[in-house]
Amino acid sequence: MDFNLSIKQQEIADSFRTFGERVFTPEDVKRWCAGQGLPDEVVHEFADIYFGSCEYVDEFGIAHYDLVSKALILEELSRCAGTTLPFQHDFFDLEIIERFASDDTLRALLANYRREGRLMFAVAISESDAGSDVMGIKTTARTVDDRILLNGEKSYVFNGEYSPYVLVAAIDADDQTPSKYPHLSLWLVPSDTPGVRAYPIEKIGQAMVPFAAMKFINVEMKPEWRLSTREVSFPALFKLLDTGRVFIAASCLGMAQGALEDAVAAAVKRRRFGQSVIDFQQIAQLVTDMEMRVRAMRSMLYKTAWEIDAGCDDSRLSSALTKRFIPMTATQVASDAMQVIGSEGYTEQSRVARIWRDCRGNQLAEGTDQIMVKIAAPLIAGKYRNSKEKNG
């Protein structure tokens, strides 16, 4: 058993740590959170490092990384920035097009990403009335008088206001083939198409990842806007969500590490009653528990990423447990960091308040804590039931 990173993985972590520490200064992050997000020069440099650090770029433009390496990238950058970054969402959106897009569409989208550092499309899956029940979406694509019409509403669409295209998940109302699951279709819709509307959503955190609610009212679509002729299904989408949950967990781990470092620095520097604050037993216990939780999160995250890379049978369960444990625990670490720092930690002058808000928001993203229980519990029951039957 080897817990060391490979030489390549360590190089990737070092490259993005160096980039993050140089770019994400506290003053700049605060300014970007209050403004329009990351400037072009930052995302351009990120793209250069991202495509330059991978194992190889294939004929379609896919930068090949294992999941462990992508988690390392997000951990390092989130630690430096102390906030949720657009890259967390970009990585999941890339998984979707790499899995489902036609060859020509994939080449075009990835060429733009490599050149600009920003994805030219938003992904619209979630709906307010469906929540975490992805199969409960009501948006439909239906042929009416030889026209394909898209109708429905989407919520929490990252960059929905700003992207020139929207990748919309819709029920294919024309496919009446008997199936266990509703028939899913994906459409790459130009945002300026008549009937497409976007409305900003104001959040209490995650300022650098703007979200929008979107409406699609009798949007007339062209057949070639369908993302692919490859099999698009809910089970295939669920598998991608398992990977997306690792990205969320990696971001939370990085932010928790940053909160821990800020808390320890404050506890060592500050003196009260004639001694360093960290020498007080209760503060020492808080700091020790924070370190313990961060180490536990890191072990869990990278084991899960490794399992998904290796195609282990248990990886879906591991992904659900990781998504439940890490955002929840990172929120606790950020809360403890505020306690160690004191009242200043509850102000906008300290980034731990921002970290707390962002980690708390990630307990809701891509499946709430309660949905993770719903996924995990049957898998746990089946695992031990099968083990008992096997052993007689």
Buried (B, 14 or more C-beta within 10 A) or exposed (E): EEEEBEEBBEEBBEBBBEBBEEBBEEEBBBEBBEEEBBEEEBBBBBBEBBBEBBEEBEEBBBBEBBBBBBBBBBBBBBBBBBBBBBBBBBBBBBBBBBBBBBEEBBBBBBEBBBEEBBBBBBBBBBBEEBBBEBEEBEBBBBEEEEEBBBBBBBBBBBBBBBBEBBBBBBBBBEEEEEEEEBBBBBBBBBBEBEBBBBEEBEBEBBBBBBBBBBBBEEBEBEEEBBBBEEEBBBEBBBBBBBBBBBBBBBBBBBBBBBBBBBBBEBBEEBEEEEEEBBBBEEBBEBBEEBBEBBEEBBEBBBBBBBBBBEEBEEBBBBBBBBBBBBBBBBBBBBBBBBBBBBEEBBEEEBBBBBBBBBBBBBBBBBBBEEBBBEBBEEBBEEEEEEEEEEEE
